[in-house]
Amino acid sequence: MRWPVAAALAAAILAAPAFGQQQEPFEPEGYRTDNYRAPVPATLAGARVLTTEEAETIWRANSGAFVDVMPRPPKPKNLPAGTVWRDAPRRNIPGSIWLPDTGYGTLPSAMDDYLQRGLARASRGDKAALLVIYCLADCWMSWNAAKRALASGYSNVAWYRDGTDGWERAKLPTEEAHPEPRPDQ
């Protein structure tokens, strides 16, 4: 009677992840709507997931449009009159189009329109053009935006899950980013 119990226990231990090893989350059915800075899935159904080396190859060959969806820090409310506000600088992959705040799980219609116009500009109106969508490592914003591009009919979407964190770790060049103009600002 002890052998079956010991065998079952051993099988359970071997099947369980190693102590302290973090499991990657599964893809949610919809968009992630909270806790955006958390471990991301290894996959995105319908999209190609890029390593830094693959993203660099695409960038050097100029064979895809890079779209940064890093949020832009909001101006603090209740600043004293006369206070000068300067946005925190953002450095992204050279040649990228920066569409801040477009990776949230729920987008107001004006923000969704802004994303759609930005994707059309990046792809030059070609829904089969390669779009490389990124943010930072462990940031659901890029996952959401890439999923939204797929839902909008873009057929050649690549998600660079390590984003500028992976790019900078590889000591690749960055440039100061300027967001695409928004009609509401």
SEVO-361489 format. One record per residue: x, y, z of N, C-alpha, C in turn; residue number from 0; residue in three letters. Coordinates in Angstrom, 3 decimals, always signed. Layout:
<pts>
PT	X	Y	Z	X	Y	Z	X	Y	Z	NUM	ALA
...
</pts>
This chain:
<pts>
PT	+0.822	-1.196	+0.000	+0.000	+0.000	+0.000	+0.865	+1.259	+0.000	0	MET
PT	+2.064	+1.191	+0.548	+2.916	+2.374	+0.615	+3.499	+2.744	-0.742	1	ARG
PT	+3.784	+1.759	-1.593	+4.385	+2.058	-2.897	+3.497	+2.930	-3.764	2	TRP
PT	+2.213	+2.642	-3.901	+1.364	+3.509	-4.739	+1.318	+4.946	-4.211	3	PRO
PT	+1.271	+5.101	-2.885	+1.228	+6.446	-2.304	+2.553	+7.156	-2.565	4	VAL
PT	+3.665	+6.477	-2.370	+4.985	+7.067	-2.608	+5.161	+7.410	-4.081	5	ALA
PT	+4.700	+6.556	-4.965	+4.811	+6.808	-6.403	+3.976	+8.021	-6.802	6	ALA
PT	+2.772	+8.126	-6.259	+1.913	+9.264	-6.566	+2.523	+10.556	-6.040	7	ALA
PT	+3.101	+10.517	-4.839	+3.742	+11.686	-4.259	+4.949	+12.104	-5.100	8	LEU
PT	+5.756	+11.151	-5.520	+6.923	+11.450	-6.349	+6.493	+12.054	-7.689	9	ALA
PT	+5.447	+11.525	-8.287	+4.955	+12.053	-9.561	+4.456	+13.481	-9.390	10	ALA
PT	+3.772	+13.757	-8.290	+3.271	+15.109	-8.037	+4.415	+16.089	-7.845	11	ALA
PT	+5.439	+15.670	-7.141	+6.595	+16.545	-6.909	+7.311	+16.835	-8.217	12	ILE
PT	+7.485	+15.825	-9.047	+8.172	+16.026	-10.323	+7.360	+16.891	-11.278	13	LEU
PT	+6.049	+16.806	-11.209	+5.194	+17.588	-12.107	+5.062	+19.038	-11.653	14	ALA
PT	+5.292	+19.322	-10.384	+5.150	+20.672	-9.849	+6.352	+21.516	-10.256	15	ALA
PT	+6.169	+22.837	-10.414	+7.307	+23.695	-10.731	+8.303	+23.709	-9.574	16	PRO
PT	+9.533	+23.967	-9.892	+10.577	+24.025	-8.869	+10.236	+25.124	-7.875	17	ALA
PT	+10.630	+24.910	-6.629	+10.373	+25.884	-5.579	+10.986	+27.220	-5.972	18	PHE
PT	+10.226	+28.279	-5.900	+10.721	+29.601	-6.216	+10.681	+29.930	-7.707	19	GLY
PT	+10.385	+28.953	-8.557	+10.320	+29.209	-9.985	+8.953	+29.801	-10.300	20	GLN
PT	+8.956	+30.922	-11.002	+7.706	+31.602	-11.297	+7.096	+31.059	-12.578	21	GLN
PT	+5.828	+30.747	-12.521	+5.102	+30.299	-13.696	+4.684	+31.527	-14.510	22	GLN
PT	+4.809	+31.441	-15.831	+4.310	+32.519	-16.671	+2.793	+32.424	-16.698	23	GLU
PT	+2.130	+33.560	-16.690	+0.668	+33.513	-16.717	+0.159	+33.039	-18.072	24	PRO
PT	-1.043	+32.511	-18.045	-1.711	+32.120	-19.273	-2.281	+33.371	-19.936	25	PHE
PT	-2.531	+33.272	-21.234	-3.171	+34.377	-21.945	-4.606	+34.514	-21.450	26	GLU
PT	-5.011	+35.711	-21.070	-6.425	+35.880	-20.719	-7.265	+35.867	-21.991	27	PRO
PT	-8.548	+35.621	-21.820	-9.447	+35.593	-22.973	-9.600	+36.980	-23.578	28	GLU
PT	-9.698	+37.974	-22.737	-9.849	+39.359	-23.212	-8.557	+40.128	-23.000	29	GLY
PT	-8.696	+41.390	-22.640	-7.552	+42.256	-22.375	-7.277	+42.316	-20.885	30	TYR
PT	-6.031	+42.525	-20.530	-5.667	+42.706	-19.117	-6.101	+44.108	-18.722	31	ARG
PT	-6.836	+44.232	-17.613	-7.401	+45.526	-17.224	-6.868	+46.083	-15.908	32	THR
PT	-5.901	+45.408	-15.313	-5.305	+45.932	-14.075	-3.915	+45.326	-13.902	33	ASP
PT	-3.181	+45.840	-12.922	-1.851	+45.311	-12.597	-1.018	+45.116	-13.869	34	ASN
PT	-0.825	+46.201	-14.594	-0.162	+46.138	-15.899	+1.323	+45.816	-15.825	35	TYR
PT	+1.960	+46.096	-14.697	+3.375	+45.755	-14.535	+3.465	+44.466	-13.736	36	ARG
PT	+3.346	+43.372	-14.450	+3.366	+42.037	-13.853	+3.865	+41.069	-14.921	37	ALA
PT	+4.290	+39.877	-14.523	+4.731	+38.908	-15.528	+3.679	+38.715	-16.622	38	PRO
PT	+4.171	+38.632	-17.857	+3.308	+38.491	-19.028	+3.412	+37.069	-19.574	39	VAL
PT	+2.443	+36.652	-20.384	+2.526	+35.322	-20.978	+3.701	+35.223	-21.957	40	PRO
PT	+4.072	+34.023	-22.284	+5.133	+33.794	-23.270	+4.577	+33.870	-24.683	41	ALA
PT	+3.257	+33.913	-24.812	+2.619	+33.862	-26.123	+1.554	+34.935	-26.256	42	THR
PT	+1.164	+35.167	-27.495	+0.006	+35.988	-27.825	-0.581	+35.369	-29.087	43	LEU
PT	-1.703	+34.730	-28.944	-2.332	+34.013	-30.065	-2.468	+34.928	-31.275	44	ALA
PT	-1.950	+34.467	-32.402	-2.035	+35.216	-33.646	-0.847	+36.112	-33.921	45	GLY
PT	-0.009	+36.326	-32.915	+1.158	+37.200	-33.072	+2.440	+36.393	-32.926	46	ALA
PT	+3.487	+36.907	-33.499	+4.817	+36.342	-33.322	+5.459	+37.041	-32.132	47	ARG
PT	+6.038	+36.282	-31.221	+6.710	+36.852	-30.053	+8.197	+36.920	-30.376	48	VAL
PT	+8.763	+38.116	-30.244	+10.147	+38.345	-30.646	+11.113	+38.335	-29.473	49	LEU
PT	+12.298	+37.803	-29.726	+13.428	+37.972	-28.814	+14.086	+39.303	-29.172	50	THR
PT	+15.002	+39.739	-28.339	+15.732	+40.964	-28.643	+16.505	+40.817	-29.951	51	THR
PT	+17.108	+39.668	-30.150	+17.880	+39.450	-31.381	+16.987	+39.539	-32.614	52	GLU
PT	+15.793	+38.967	-32.544	+14.867	+39.026	-33.681	+14.386	+40.464	-33.916	53	GLU
PT	+14.083	+41.178	-32.830	+13.658	+42.578	-32.965	+14.783	+43.412	-33.579	54	ALA
PT	+16.010	+43.172	-33.149	+17.144	+43.914	-33.706	+17.306	+43.627	-35.201	55	GLU
PT	+17.151	+42.382	-35.608	+17.270	+42.023	-37.028	+16.224	+42.765	-37.860	56	THR
PT	+14.993	+42.806	-37.385	+13.915	+43.524	-38.086	+14.238	+45.006	-38.146	57	ILE
PT	+14.707	+45.563	-37.032	+15.023	+46.988	-36.963	+16.161	+47.341	-37.919	58	TRP
PT	+17.229	+46.555	-37.893	+18.382	+46.838	-38.767	+18.015	+46.702	-40.243	59	ARG
PT	+17.126	+45.776	-40.573	+16.694	+45.580	-41.959	+15.595	+46.571	-42.361	60	ALA
PT	+15.102	+47.336	-41.392	+14.007	+48.277	-41.628	+12.820	+47.569	-42.288	61	ASN
PT	+12.540	+46.360	-41.781	+11.497	+45.542	-42.396	+10.190	+45.520	-41.607	62	SER
PT	+10.086	+46.351	-40.590	+8.859	+46.431	-39.811	+8.740	+47.798	-39.166	63	GLY
PT	+7.523	+48.160	-38.809	+7.266	+49.417	-38.108	+7.213	+49.136	-36.614	64	ALA
PT	+7.979	+49.878	-35.837	+8.018	+49.708	-34.390	+7.050	+50.688	-33.741	65	PHE
PT	+6.207	+50.160	-32.851	+5.178	+50.954	-32.183	+5.349	+50.798	-30.681	66	VAL
PT	+5.683	+51.897	-30.027	+5.863	+51.951	-28.576	+4.531	+52.384	-27.965	67	ASP
PT	+4.052	+51.633	-26.975	+2.777	+51.978	-26.338	+2.948	+52.318	-24.850	68	VAL
PT	+4.180	+52.642	-24.463	+4.454	+53.016	-23.072	+3.545	+54.171	-22.657	69	MET
PT	+2.871	+54.037	-21.514	+2.016	+55.140	-21.053	+2.829	+56.401	-20.768	70	PRO
PT	+2.165	+57.506	-20.881	+2.778	+58.804	-20.578	+2.320	+59.205	-19.182	71	ARG
PT	+3.275	+59.514	-18.292	+2.860	+59.909	-16.940	+1.941	+61.128	-16.989	72	PRO
PT	+0.816	+61.077	-16.277	-0.111	+62.220	-16.301	+0.433	+63.392	-15.483	73	PRO
PT	+0.021	+64.562	-15.873	+0.371	+65.765	-15.118	-0.358	+65.687	-13.777	74	LYS
PT	+0.367	+65.842	-12.676	-0.295	+65.759	-11.368	-1.386	+66.817	-11.224	75	PRO
PT	-2.482	+66.399	-10.617	-3.581	+67.345	-10.378	-3.209	+68.213	-9.177	76	LYS
PT	-3.823	+69.344	-9.100	-3.658	+70.272	-7.969	-2.236	+70.805	-7.836	77	ASN
PT	-1.521	+70.960	-8.961	-0.221	+71.614	-8.893	-0.450	+73.087	-8.571	78	LEU
PT	+0.392	+73.673	-7.752	+0.231	+75.112	-7.462	+0.325	+75.932	-8.757	79	PRO
PT	-0.404	+77.022	-8.797	-0.392	+77.900	-9.971	+1.043	+78.314	-10.277	80	ALA
PT	+1.375	+78.322	-11.544	+2.704	+78.744	-11.971	+3.747	+77.636	-11.956	81	GLY
PT	+3.374	+76.441	-11.468	+4.325	+75.336	-11.441	+4.603	+74.877	-12.869	82	THR
PT	+5.872	+74.730	-13.183	+6.249	+74.254	-14.508	+6.232	+72.730	-14.475	83	VAL
PT	+5.533	+72.140	-15.460	+5.450	+70.678	-15.556	+6.218	+70.225	-16.788	84	TRP
PT	+7.116	+69.307	-16.565	+7.844	+68.712	-17.678	+7.621	+67.211	-17.636	85	ARG
PT	+7.217	+66.662	-18.777	+7.039	+65.214	-18.869	+8.362	+64.508	-18.603	86	ASP
PT	+8.272	+63.342	-17.987	+9.462	+62.509	-17.833	+9.902	+62.086	-19.235	87	ALA
PT	+11.189	+62.137	-19.528	+11.622	+61.737	-20.873	+11.410	+60.248	-21.107	88	PRO
PT	+11.139	+59.908	-22.334	+10.994	+58.513	-22.754	+11.992	+58.273	-23.878	89	ARG
PT	+12.744	+57.210	-23.754	+13.669	+56.800	-24.808	+13.135	+55.488	-25.370	90	ARG
PT	+13.043	+55.431	-26.694	+12.544	+54.206	-27.303	+13.448	+53.760	-28.450	91	ASN
PT	+13.048	+52.729	-29.127	+13.802	+52.178	-30.245	+13.750	+53.190	-31.385	92	ILE
PT	+14.906	+53.575	-31.926	+14.920	+54.604	-32.975	+13.967	+54.272	-34.126	93	PRO
PT	+13.240	+55.318	-34.550	+12.292	+55.171	-35.648	+10.907	+54.743	-35.220	94	GLY
PT	+10.717	+54.501	-33.941	+9.408	+54.056	-33.441	+8.378	+55.170	-33.499	95	SER
PT	+7.139	+54.761	-33.568	+6.006	+55.657	-33.371	+5.546	+55.419	-31.940	96	ILE
PT	+5.434	+56.490	-31.166	+5.011	+56.359	-29.771	+3.537	+56.727	-29.663	97	TRP
PT	+2.742	+55.735	-29.274	+1.303	+55.906	-29.063	+0.994	+55.670	-27.584	98	LEU
PT	+1.324	+56.650	-26.725	+1.156	+56.432	-25.288	-0.299	+56.188	-24.895	99	PRO
PT	-0.434	+55.407	-23.841	-1.732	+55.163	-23.202	-2.686	+54.324	-24.044	100	ASP
PT	-2.192	+53.636	-25.061	-3.054	+52.833	-25.927	-3.034	+51.350	-25.561	101	THR
PT	-2.360	+51.001	-24.469	-2.285	+49.602	-24.076	-3.158	+49.230	-22.899	102	GLY
PT	-3.971	+50.156	-22.439	-4.869	+49.817	-21.339	-5.902	+48.805	-21.811	103	TYR
PT	-6.445	+48.049	-20.866	-7.409	+47.008	-21.204	-8.710	+47.546	-21.754	104	GLY
PT	-9.109	+48.703	-21.284	-10.309	+49.371	-21.769	-9.891	+50.726	-22.306	105	THR
PT	-10.242	+51.002	-23.543	-9.900	+52.287	-24.154	-11.161	+53.076	-24.460	106	LEU
PT	-11.205	+54.348	-24.058	-12.315	+55.191	-24.521	-12.256	+55.283	-26.043	107	PRO
PT	-13.365	+55.578	-26.679	-13.409	+55.582	-28.144	-12.396	+56.541	-28.750	108	SER
PT	-12.168	+57.701	-28.138	-11.180	+58.649	-28.680	-9.775	+58.045	-28.641	109	ALA
PT	-9.468	+57.299	-27.591	-8.147	+56.685	-27.494	-8.025	+55.510	-28.467	110	MET
PT	-9.094	+54.767	-28.650	-9.064	+53.683	-29.632	-8.879	+54.258	-31.037	111	ASP
PT	-9.548	+55.372	-31.336	-9.364	+56.039	-32.635	-7.915	+56.478	-32.808	112	ASP
PT	-7.327	+57.018	-31.759	-5.919	+57.442	-31.775	-5.009	+56.249	-32.076	113	TYR
PT	-5.276	+55.113	-31.437	-4.497	+53.906	-31.703	-4.673	+53.472	-33.156	114	LEU
PT	-5.903	+53.431	-33.626	-6.164	+52.983	-35.001	-5.488	+53.895	-36.026	115	GLN
PT	-5.545	+55.209	-35.805	-4.870	+56.140	-36.717	-3.356	+55.940	-36.665	116	ARG
PT	-2.824	+55.704	-35.467	-1.386	+55.474	-35.329	-0.935	+54.191	-36.004	117	GLY
PT	-1.714	+53.126	-35.853	-1.371	+51.859	-36.512	-1.450	+52.005	-38.030	118	LEU
PT	-2.447	+52.742	-38.514	-2.569	+52.965	-39.957	-1.373	+53.760	-40.466	119	ALA
PT	-0.937	+54.740	-39.695	+0.241	+55.532	-40.091	+1.490	+54.653	-40.088	120	ARG
PT	+1.672	+53.874	-39.024	+2.857	+53.016	-38.908	+2.915	+51.999	-40.041	121	ALA
PT	+1.769	+51.453	-40.407	+1.708	+50.408	-41.440	+1.559	+50.982	-42.845	122	SER
PT	+1.452	+52.300	-42.936	+1.196	+52.978	-44.215	-0.080	+52.441	-44.875	123	ARG
PT	-1.044	+52.115	-44.028	-2.343	+51.655	-44.512	-2.382	+50.210	-44.981	124	GLY
PT	-1.299	+49.480	-44.774	-1.211	+48.084	-45.222	-1.394	+47.166	-44.017	125	ASP
PT	-2.547	+46.534	-43.913	-2.822	+45.672	-42.755	-1.985	+44.403	-42.739	126	LYS
PT	-1.226	+44.142	-43.807	-0.309	+42.996	-43.835	+1.128	+43.404	-43.506	127	ALA
PT	+1.361	+44.702	-43.290	+2.711	+45.180	-42.949	+3.092	+44.683	-41.553	128	ALA
PT	+4.364	+44.440	-41.347	+4.847	+43.982	-40.047	+4.821	+45.122	-39.043	129	LEU
PT	+4.101	+44.915	-37.947	+4.060	+45.853	-36.825	+4.724	+45.184	-35.632	130	LEU
PT	+5.730	+45.829	-35.059	+6.406	+45.339	-33.857	+5.940	+46.228	-32.710	131	VAL
PT	+5.178	+45.657	-31.799	+4.573	+46.425	-30.712	+5.286	+46.084	-29.417	132	ILE
PT	+5.644	+47.136	-28.670	+6.418	+46.929	-27.443	+6.147	+48.024	-26.420	133	TYR
PT	+6.687	+47.803	-25.233	+6.619	+48.754	-24.120	+7.870	+48.508	-23.279	134	CYS
PT	+7.702	+47.859	-22.146	+8.790	+47.443	-21.261	+8.655	+45.942	-21.014	135	LEU
PT	+9.633	+45.363	-20.366	+9.504	+43.960	-19.947	+8.418	+43.876	-18.874	136	ALA
PT	+7.719	+42.764	-18.847	+6.654	+42.549	-17.857	+5.657	+43.695	-17.838	137	ASP
PT	+5.244	+44.088	-19.019	+4.256	+45.158	-19.153	+3.133	+44.679	-20.070	138	CYS
PT	+1.949	+44.600	-19.516	+0.784	+44.125	-20.260	+0.294	+45.126	-21.298	139	TRP
PT	+0.775	+46.362	-21.237	+0.333	+47.374	-22.193	+0.618	+46.929	-23.627	140	MET
PT	+1.818	+46.422	-23.874	+2.162	+46.004	-25.240	+1.383	+44.755	-25.635	141	SER
PT	+1.149	+43.858	-24.691	+0.364	+42.654	-24.984	-1.047	+43.065	-25.409	142	TRP
PT	-1.664	+43.962	-24.629	-3.015	+44.441	-24.950	-3.045	+45.127	-26.314	143	ASN
PT	-2.078	+46.012	-26.570	-2.070	+46.764	-27.834	-1.859	+45.832	-29.022	144	ALA
PT	-0.980	+44.843	-28.880	-0.763	+43.888	-29.973	-2.032	+43.065	-30.206	145	ALA
PT	-2.686	+42.661	-29.138	-3.948	+41.908	-29.274	-5.006	+42.776	-29.954	146	LYS
PT	-5.030	+44.052	-29.621	-6.001	+44.966	-30.223	-5.688	+45.166	-31.717	147	ARG
PT	-4.407	+45.214	-32.085	-4.030	+45.333	-33.503	-4.518	+44.104	-34.271	148	ALA
PT	-4.342	+42.935	-33.679	-4.839	+41.705	-34.321	-6.352	+41.774	-34.501	149	LEU
PT	-7.054	+42.213	-33.469	-8.516	+42.311	-33.532	-8.965	+43.332	-34.567	150	ALA
PT	-8.087	+44.283	-34.897	-8.405	+45.314	-35.892	-8.067	+44.878	-37.306	151	SER
PT	-7.624	+43.628	-37.455	-7.385	+43.099	-38.787	-5.948	+43.134	-39.260	152	GLY
PT	-5.009	+43.557	-38.415	-3.601	+43.519	-38.803	-3.145	+42.063	-38.729	153	TYR
PT	-2.552	+41.593	-39.797	-2.244	+40.165	-39.894	-0.784	+39.820	-39.654	154	SER
PT	+0.074	+40.810	-39.491	+1.500	+40.556	-39.320	+1.993	+41.311	-38.086	155	ASN
PT	+1.504	+40.891	-36.937	+1.806	+41.560	-35.672	+2.870	+40.770	-34.924	156	VAL
PT	+3.892	+41.480	-34.487	+4.929	+40.885	-33.646	+4.911	+41.619	-32.314	157	ALA
PT	+5.006	+40.866	-31.242	+5.023	+41.431	-29.893	+6.429	+41.255	-29.351	158	TRP
PT	+7.079	+42.371	-29.052	+8.417	+42.344	-28.462	+8.240	+42.483	-26.960	159	TYR
PT	+8.135	+41.358	-26.283	+7.742	+41.337	-24.868	+8.775	+41.923	-23.927	160	ARG
PT	+10.065	+41.966	-24.298	+11.087	+42.558	-23.422	+11.202	+44.066	-23.607	161	ASP
PT	+10.640	+44.600	-24.671	+10.580	+46.038	-24.898	+11.911	+46.751	-24.717	162	GLY
PT	+11.827	+48.009	-24.331	+13.053	+48.798	-24.206	+13.960	+48.280	-23.093	163	THR
PT	+13.417	+47.558	-22.126	+14.293	+46.966	-21.096	+15.262	+45.973	-21.741	164	ASP
PT	+14.746	+45.081	-22.576	+15.594	+44.111	-23.260	+16.521	+44.775	-24.259	165	GLY
PT	+16.003	+45.788	-24.944	+16.780	+46.528	-25.939	+17.993	+47.194	-25.272	166	TRP
PT	+17.750	+47.864	-24.159	+18.841	+48.549	-23.453	+19.813	+47.559	-22.817	167	GLU
PT	+19.310	+46.413	-22.324	+20.219	+45.388	-21.779	+21.194	+44.902	-22.840	168	ARG
PT	+20.726	+44.861	-24.087	+21.578	+44.429	-25.199	+22.472	+45.568	-25.695	169	ALA
PT	+22.391	+46.715	-25.025	+23.191	+47.893	-25.370	+22.940	+48.379	-26.798	170	LYS
PT	+21.675	+48.293	-27.205	+21.269	+48.787	-28.518	+20.862	+50.253	-28.391	171	LEU
PT	+20.925	+51.010	-29.485	+20.661	+52.451	-29.398	+19.195	+52.769	-29.108	172	PRO
PT	+19.009	+53.882	-28.435	+17.663	+54.422	-28.205	+17.705	+55.897	-28.590	173	THR
PT	+16.528	+56.482	-28.708	+16.442	+57.914	-28.990	+15.315	+58.501	-28.160	174	GLU
PT	+15.383	+59.803	-27.953	+14.325	+60.475	-27.210	+13.022	+60.373	-27.994	175	GLU
PT	+11.987	+59.970	-27.311	+10.690	+59.756	-27.951	+9.804	+60.985	-27.806	176	ALA
PT	+8.981	+61.187	-28.808	+7.956	+62.231	-28.788	+6.655	+61.568	-29.212	177	HIS
PT	+5.616	+61.673	-28.392	+4.359	+60.998	-28.732	+3.719	+61.553	-29.985	178	PRO
PT	+3.002	+60.685	-30.674	+2.187	+61.122	-31.788	+1.152	+62.106	-31.246	179	GLU
PT	+0.900	+63.181	-31.944	-0.101	+64.149	-31.455	-1.472	+63.503	-31.304	180	PRO
PT	-2.141	+63.923	-30.233	-3.509	+63.442	-29.972	-4.471	+64.597	-30.154	181	ARG
PT	-5.623	+64.320	-30.738	-6.579	+65.405	-30.947	-7.124	+65.981	-29.646	182	PRO
PT	-7.092	+65.218	-28.555	-7.660	+65.691	-27.285	-6.652	+66.459	-26.451	183	ASP
PT	-5.462	+66.735	-27.004	-4.457	+67.477	-26.217	-3.983	+68.693	-26.953	184	GLN
</pts>
